[in-house]
Amino acid sequence: MKTSDEERLERWRLVLGQPAQESLGVSLGETEKRMDRTLEALYDSERKAGLGASSPQVARWLGDIREYFPAPVVRVMQGDAMARLGLTEMLLQPEMLEAVEPDVQLVATLLSLRKVIPQKTKETARRVVRKVVDELERRLRAPTERAVRGALSRASRTRRPRAAEIDWDRTLRANLGNYLPERKSVVVDKLVGHGRKRSSLRDVVLCIDQSGSMAASVVYSSIFGAVLASLRAVSTKMVLFDTAVVDLSEQLSDPVDLLFGTQLGGGTDIDQALGYCQQIITRPAQTILVLVTDLYEGGNAQRMLQRAAALVQSGVTVVCLLALSDQGTPSHDPHHAAHFAALGIPTFACTPDLFPELMAAALQRNDLRAWASRQELQVARPE
């Protein structure tokens, strides 16, 4: 049984590598030696052969790190391998993909490579993307549905409903204080209604920057778009853009199809994207436009700001997310962010776990800047 000091020294030996063996005075067991070899292959690759060019050898290495390290560490090591050892090119082989631990960053990499992936690898790549998407959807669907349905229910309730709009369950509960025991009945002096029934109570437009730096945001946005599209009370559109604009609303039923319809990389024309959104918005006062971009505009910056102002003035609830990912606030154009803030557009980065709450607040027309501040998110301020 190892003591805590021995375990601590062993961990330091794994971190520092073979040169620290003598000074730490610790010997590794067989399992730890195998762990050390997997670390050495990646982080001592400048001095040694590294993973080498052999696909089977790389596949074994990927299997080893999944055996010896927890999933979060595996994802970090896979990312380092892509950056340091050219693992990205090796992902074009199906046996490699089978060995990799799927995550959002891997999906983003595969989507950026999809045009050069060999035919024999395409089905494997699609299975990897499907696995990640299904896992994320299982985690994110329930909180999104609860938040959106609850927000719409509260937003649409009325105290002067028509006969067909009366919510009898809530009406009876609201009048229980008027119960007459001798008559065994409740006197109703206030009605609670569902609000006017329509095919959709709100319109949501997700306008997503698909330049390379926004890859993780595209993945999460596609999943949220699919979840929102499944709710009858919300009409959802998905617009992606770089220097061109593509409307993928018809593909929201399957986020994987939607993702393979993206084109990660290229320039950015936010002005053109907002212009397209202006054309498809038919009920401004009932519309929430979520613009996901780092605000580095390659098109007409002045006209971009004019279009954003026009959308706000028309009654559209506009929110700009600098990222929709777990990576924190990314590099972004602070000047344009300050201009958006001056227009009254809340501008901040948001994690996927907070997005359902954000949508609920937007649907109820709450102060989104105040909401973001309560979540301790860094909100852009006017200059």
C-alpha positions as CSV (number, residue, x, y, z in Angstrom):
1,M,0.0,0.0,0.0
2,K,1.5,3.3,-1.1
3,T,1.7,6.2,1.3
4,S,0.3,9.6,0.3
5,D,3.9,10.9,0.0
6,E,4.8,8.1,-2.4
7,E,1.8,8.7,-4.5
8,R,2.5,12.4,-4.6
9,L,6.2,11.8,-5.7
10,E,5.0,9.3,-8.3
11,R,2.7,11.9,-9.8
12,W,5.5,14.4,-9.9
13,R,7.7,11.8,-11.6
14,L,5.0,11.3,-14.3
15,V,4.7,15.1,-14.8
16,L,8.5,15.8,-15.0
17,G,9.5,12.7,-16.9
18,Q,12.5,10.5,-16.9
19,P,15.1,13.2,-16.0
20,A,13.4,13.6,-12.6
21,Q,13.7,9.9,-11.7
22,E,16.9,10.1,-9.7
23,S,16.3,13.4,-7.9
24,L,12.8,12.3,-6.7
25,G,14.1,8.9,-5.7
26,V,10.9,7.1,-6.8
27,S,10.5,4.0,-8.9
28,L,7.4,3.4,-11.1
29,G,5.4,0.3,-11.1
30,E,4.5,-1.5,-14.4
31,T,1.2,0.4,-14.8
32,E,2.8,3.7,-14.1
33,K,5.6,2.9,-16.6
34,R,3.1,2.3,-19.3
35,M,1.4,5.7,-18.4
36,D,4.8,7.3,-18.5
37,R,5.4,5.9,-22.0
38,T,2.2,7.4,-23.3
39,L,3.1,10.8,-21.8
40,E,6.6,10.5,-23.1
41,A,5.4,9.8,-26.6
42,L,3.5,13.1,-26.7
43,Y,5.4,15.5,-24.5
44,D,9.0,14.3,-25.2
45,S,8.3,14.0,-28.9
46,E,10.9,16.7,-29.8
47,R,13.7,14.5,-28.4
48,K,12.3,11.1,-29.4
49,A,10.4,9.5,-32.1
50,G,7.0,10.5,-30.6
51,L,4.0,8.6,-31.9
52,G,5.7,7.9,-35.2
53,A,4.0,7.7,-38.6
54,S,2.4,4.3,-38.1
55,S,-1.4,4.5,-37.8
56,P,-1.6,1.3,-35.7
57,Q,1.0,2.7,-33.3
58,V,-1.1,5.9,-33.0
59,A,-4.3,3.9,-32.5
60,R,-2.6,2.0,-29.7
61,W,-1.5,5.2,-28.1
62,L,-5.0,6.6,-28.2
63,G,-6.3,3.4,-26.6
64,D,-3.6,3.6,-23.9
65,I,-4.5,7.1,-22.9
66,R,-8.2,6.2,-22.6
67,E,-7.2,3.3,-20.4
68,Y,-4.9,5.2,-18.0
69,F,-6.4,8.7,-17.8
70,P,-9.9,10.1,-17.1
71,A,-11.9,11.5,-20.0
72,P,-11.1,15.2,-19.3
73,V,-7.4,14.5,-19.4
74,V,-7.8,12.4,-22.5
75,R,-9.4,15.3,-24.3
76,V,-6.5,17.6,-23.3
77,M,-3.9,15.1,-24.5
78,Q,-5.8,14.5,-27.8
79,G,-5.8,18.3,-28.4
80,D,-2.1,18.5,-27.7
81,A,-1.4,15.6,-30.0
82,M,-3.3,17.4,-32.8
83,A,-1.3,20.6,-32.2
84,R,2.1,19.0,-31.7
85,L,2.2,15.9,-33.7
86,G,-0.1,16.4,-36.7
87,L,-2.7,14.0,-35.4
88,T,-5.3,15.9,-37.4
89,E,-4.1,14.4,-40.7
90,M,-4.2,10.9,-39.1
91,L,-7.9,11.4,-38.3
92,L,-8.6,10.9,-41.9
93,Q,-8.3,7.1,-41.3
94,P,-11.2,5.2,-39.9
95,E,-9.2,3.1,-37.4
96,M,-7.9,6.3,-35.9
97,L,-11.4,7.7,-35.4
98,E,-12.5,4.5,-33.7
99,A,-9.8,5.0,-31.1
100,V,-10.4,8.7,-30.3
101,E,-12.4,9.9,-27.3
102,P,-15.2,11.9,-29.0
103,D,-15.8,15.5,-27.8
104,V,-17.0,18.9,-29.1
105,Q,-13.5,19.9,-30.2
106,L,-13.1,16.7,-32.2
107,V,-16.5,17.2,-33.9
108,A,-15.3,20.7,-34.8
109,T,-12.1,19.3,-36.3
110,L,-14.0,16.7,-38.3
111,L,-16.4,19.2,-39.7
112,S,-13.5,21.5,-40.8
113,L,-11.9,18.4,-42.5
114,R,-15.1,17.0,-44.0
115,K,-14.3,18.0,-47.6
116,V,-11.0,16.1,-47.5
117,I,-12.0,13.1,-45.5
118,P,-11.6,10.0,-47.7
119,Q,-14.8,8.1,-48.6
120,K,-13.8,5.1,-46.4
121,T,-13.7,7.4,-43.4
122,K,-16.8,9.4,-43.9
123,E,-19.2,7.0,-42.3
124,T,-16.9,6.6,-39.3
125,A,-16.7,10.4,-38.9
126,R,-20.5,10.7,-39.1
127,R,-20.8,8.0,-36.3
128,V,-18.4,10.0,-34.1
129,V,-20.3,13.2,-34.7
130,R,-23.6,11.4,-34.0
131,K,-22.3,10.0,-30.7
132,V,-21.3,13.5,-29.4
133,V,-24.5,15.2,-30.6
134,D,-26.7,12.5,-29.0
135,E,-24.8,12.8,-25.7
136,L,-25.1,16.6,-25.7
137,E,-28.7,16.5,-26.7
138,R,-29.6,14.1,-23.9
139,R,-27.9,16.6,-21.4
140,L,-29.4,19.8,-22.8
141,R,-32.8,18.9,-24.1
142,A,-34.7,18.6,-20.8
143,P,-33.5,21.9,-19.2
144,T,-34.1,23.7,-22.5
145,E,-37.7,22.4,-22.8
146,R,-38.5,23.2,-19.2
147,A,-37.1,26.7,-19.3
148,V,-38.8,27.6,-22.6
149,R,-42.2,26.1,-21.8
150,G,-42.2,27.7,-18.4
151,A,-41.3,31.1,-19.8
152,L,-43.9,31.0,-22.5
153,S,-46.6,29.8,-20.1
154,R,-45.8,32.8,-17.8
155,A,-45.5,35.2,-20.6
156,S,-48.8,34.3,-22.3
157,R,-51.0,33.9,-19.2
158,T,-53.9,36.5,-19.0
159,R,-56.4,37.5,-16.4
160,R,-59.1,38.3,-19.0
161,P,-59.2,35.2,-21.1
162,R,-61.8,34.2,-23.7
163,A,-63.9,31.2,-22.9
164,A,-61.7,28.9,-25.0
165,E,-58.6,30.2,-23.4
166,I,-59.5,29.6,-19.7
167,D,-56.9,27.5,-17.8
168,W,-59.4,25.8,-15.5
169,D,-56.8,24.1,-13.3
170,R,-55.1,27.4,-12.4
171,T,-58.4,29.3,-12.2
172,L,-59.7,26.9,-9.6
173,R,-56.5,27.0,-7.6
174,A,-56.6,30.8,-7.7
175,N,-60.1,30.9,-6.3
176,L,-59.9,28.3,-3.5
177,G,-60.3,31.0,-0.9
178,N,-63.8,31.5,-2.2
179,Y,-65.0,27.9,-1.4
180,L,-68.5,27.8,0.0
181,P,-68.9,24.6,2.2
182,E,-72.7,24.8,2.3
183,R,-72.8,24.7,-1.5
184,K,-69.7,22.6,-2.0
185,S,-68.6,24.9,-4.7
186,V,-66.0,27.6,-5.5
187,V,-67.1,31.1,-6.4
188,V,-64.9,32.2,-9.3
189,D,-64.2,35.9,-9.2
190,K,-60.9,35.9,-11.3
191,L,-60.1,33.9,-14.4
192,V,-56.6,32.6,-15.4
193,G,-56.1,32.0,-19.1
194,H,-53.5,30.4,-21.4
195,G,-53.5,33.5,-23.6
196,R,-54.4,33.6,-27.2
197,K,-53.7,30.2,-28.9
198,R,-51.5,30.3,-31.9
199,S,-49.3,28.0,-33.8
200,S,-46.3,29.7,-32.2
201,L,-46.0,32.2,-29.5
202,R,-42.5,33.4,-30.3
203,D,-40.1,33.3,-33.2
204,V,-36.5,32.5,-32.6
205,V,-33.7,33.2,-35.1
206,L,-30.3,31.7,-34.4
207,C,-27.7,33.5,-36.6
208,I,-24.4,31.7,-36.2
209,D,-20.9,32.8,-37.3
210,Q,-19.3,29.7,-38.8
211,S,-15.8,31.0,-39.1
212,G,-13.2,28.6,-37.8
213,S,-12.8,30.3,-34.4
214,M,-16.5,29.7,-33.7
215,A,-16.5,26.0,-34.3
216,A,-17.6,24.8,-30.9
217,S,-20.4,27.5,-30.9
218,V,-21.7,26.1,-34.1
219,V,-22.0,22.6,-32.6
220,Y,-23.9,23.8,-29.6
221,S,-26.1,26.1,-31.5
222,S,-27.1,23.3,-33.9
223,I,-28.2,21.2,-31.0
224,F,-30.1,24.0,-29.3
225,G,-31.7,24.9,-32.6
226,A,-33.0,21.3,-33.0
227,V,-34.4,21.3,-29.5
228,L,-36.2,24.6,-30.0
229,A,-37.5,23.5,-33.4
230,S,-39.2,20.5,-31.7
231,L,-41.3,22.9,-29.5
232,R,-44.6,23.8,-31.2
233,A,-44.9,27.1,-29.3
234,V,-41.7,28.3,-30.8
235,S,-40.9,28.9,-34.5
236,T,-37.2,28.5,-35.0
237,K,-34.9,29.4,-37.9
238,M,-31.2,28.6,-38.2
239,V,-29.0,30.9,-40.2
240,L,-25.2,30.3,-40.7
241,F,-22.8,32.7,-42.3
242,D,-19.2,33.4,-43.2
243,T,-18.8,35.6,-46.3
244,A,-22.1,33.9,-47.5
245,V,-25.3,33.2,-45.8
246,V,-27.1,29.8,-45.7
247,D,-30.5,29.1,-44.1
248,L,-30.4,25.6,-42.7
249,S,-33.8,25.8,-40.9
250,E,-35.2,22.8,-42.9
251,Q,-32.4,20.6,-41.5
252,L,-33.2,21.3,-37.8
253,S,-34.8,18.0,-37.4
254,D,-31.4,16.3,-37.5
255,P,-28.5,18.3,-35.9
256,V,-25.9,15.9,-37.6
257,D,-27.2,16.7,-41.1
258,L,-27.2,20.4,-40.1
259,L,-23.6,20.2,-38.9
260,F,-22.4,18.5,-42.1
261,G,-24.1,21.3,-44.0
262,T,-21.8,23.9,-42.3
263,Q,-18.6,25.2,-43.8
264,L,-16.2,26.0,-41.0
265,G,-13.5,28.6,-41.8
266,G,-13.4,31.5,-44.1
267,G,-14.2,35.2,-43.6
268,T,-17.0,36.9,-41.8
269,D,-19.8,39.2,-43.1
270,I,-22.1,39.9,-40.2
271,D,-23.7,42.8,-42.1
272,Q,-24.9,40.4,-44.9
273,A,-26.2,37.9,-42.3
274,L,-28.2,40.6,-40.4
275,G,-29.6,41.8,-43.7
276,Y,-30.9,38.3,-44.4
277,C,-32.4,38.1,-40.9
278,Q,-34.3,41.3,-41.5
279,Q,-35.9,39.7,-44.5
280,I,-37.1,36.6,-42.7
281,I,-38.4,38.3,-39.5
282,T,-42.2,38.8,-39.9
283,R,-43.2,39.5,-36.3
284,P,-40.5,41.8,-34.8
285,A,-42.2,42.2,-31.4
286,Q,-42.4,38.4,-31.0
287,T,-38.9,37.6,-32.3
288,I,-35.7,36.9,-30.4
289,L,-32.6,37.1,-32.6
290,V,-29.5,35.3,-31.1
291,L,-26.4,36.4,-32.9
292,V,-23.4,34.2,-32.1
293,T,-20.2,35.8,-33.3
294,D,-16.9,37.2,-32.1
295,L,-17.8,40.5,-34.0
296,Y,-14.7,40.6,-36.2
297,E,-16.5,42.0,-39.2
298,G,-15.0,41.5,-42.6
299,G,-17.8,43.2,-44.4
300,N,-19.3,46.7,-44.0
301,A,-18.9,47.4,-40.3
302,Q,-20.9,50.7,-40.4
303,R,-23.8,49.1,-42.1
304,M,-23.6,46.1,-39.7
305,L,-24.2,48.5,-36.8
306,Q,-27.0,50.3,-38.7
307,R,-28.8,47.0,-39.3
308,A,-28.4,46.0,-35.7
309,A,-29.9,49.3,-34.6
310,A,-32.8,48.9,-37.0
311,L,-33.6,45.4,-35.7
312,V,-33.7,46.8,-32.1
313,Q,-35.9,49.7,-33.1
314,S,-38.3,47.4,-34.9
315,G,-39.0,45.6,-31.6
316,V,-36.8,42.5,-32.1
317,T,-35.1,41.3,-28.9
318,V,-31.5,41.0,-30.0
319,V,-28.8,39.3,-28.0
320,C,-25.2,38.9,-29.1
321,L,-23.2,35.9,-27.8
322,L,-19.5,36.2,-28.2
323,A,-19.4,32.4,-27.8
324,L,-21.7,29.6,-27.0
325,S,-19.1,27.1,-25.5
326,D,-17.4,26.0,-22.4
327,Q,-14.2,27.9,-23.3
328,G,-15.0,31.2,-21.6
329,T,-15.0,34.6,-23.3
330,P,-13.0,34.3,-26.6
331,S,-11.0,36.9,-28.5
332,H,-13.5,39.3,-29.9
333,D,-13.7,42.8,-31.3
334,P,-14.2,45.0,-28.2
335,H,-15.0,48.1,-30.2
336,H,-17.9,46.5,-32.0
337,A,-19.0,44.9,-28.7
338,A,-19.1,48.3,-27.1
339,H,-21.2,49.6,-30.0
340,F,-23.7,46.8,-29.7
341,A,-23.9,47.5,-25.9
342,A,-24.6,51.2,-26.7
343,L,-27.5,50.0,-29.0
344,G,-29.0,48.2,-26.0
345,I,-27.9,44.8,-27.3
346,P,-26.7,42.5,-24.4
347,T,-23.3,41.2,-25.5
348,F,-21.5,38.5,-23.6
349,A,-20.2,34.9,-23.9
350,C,-22.5,32.1,-22.6
351,T,-21.9,28.5,-21.6
352,P,-24.3,25.8,-23.0
353,D,-25.6,25.0,-19.5
354,L,-26.8,28.6,-19.1
355,F,-28.3,28.9,-22.5
356,P,-31.8,27.5,-21.5
357,E,-32.0,30.1,-18.7
358,L,-30.9,32.8,-21.2
359,M,-33.7,31.8,-23.6
360,A,-36.3,31.8,-20.8
361,A,-35.2,35.3,-19.7
362,A,-35.4,36.5,-23.3
363,L,-38.9,35.0,-23.9
364,Q,-40.2,36.8,-20.8
365,R,-38.5,40.0,-22.0
366,N,-36.4,40.3,-18.8
367,D,-33.4,42.5,-18.6
368,L,-30.7,40.3,-20.2
369,R,-27.8,42.4,-19.1
370,A,-29.0,42.2,-15.5
371,W,-29.5,38.4,-15.9
372,A,-26.0,38.0,-17.3
373,S,-24.5,40.1,-14.5
374,R,-26.2,37.8,-11.9
375,Q,-24.6,34.8,-13.6
376,E,-21.2,36.6,-13.3
377,L,-20.8,36.8,-17.0
378,Q,-18.6,39.5,-18.5
379,V,-21.0,41.9,-20.2
380,A,-19.8,44.4,-22.8
381,R,-20.3,48.1,-21.8
382,P,-20.7,51.1,-24.1
383,E,-17.4,53.1,-24.6
